[in-house]
């Protein structure tokens, strides 16, 4: 299945939605398209160069479809599409794209099957040692997040 690790943060920023201690998922290295294509090659016996070309084409087509107002269903993965950040108006006549739409967001909604699989993922809190290679903090300590002074 999968395994997600979490670390503890103490978020003291003014803008924090909830100040205090919470958990954040530990992120591993990002997997780039080349690495993903190599994994697909191993799984499918299609050479990674061809897989990478097809992936680039798929990304281009998804981008085009979404920017033309479509939602794109990606099978058991989920659905991608656009939502907008907008303000309201007192009357219907006062509504305009320029006046009310503040921005667009590219969104992803996982499928029911993916959500179900996520429930089965093991979860654990990670404690880092001061001497760890990734510059971690002392064991049993907490990462403190504060606002930057400018």
Secondary structure as UniProt FT lines:
FT   STRAND          3..11
FT   TURN            14..15
FT   STRAND          20..25
FT   HELIX           33..44
FT   HELIX           48..67
FT   TURN            68..69
FT   STRAND          72..73
FT   TURN            75..76
FT   STRAND          78..86
FT   HELIX           92..94
FT   HELIX           97..100
FT   STRAND          101..110
FT   HELIX           112..119
FT   STRAND          122..125
FT   TURN            130..131
FT   TURN            133..134
FT   TURN            139..140
FT   STRAND          143..145
//
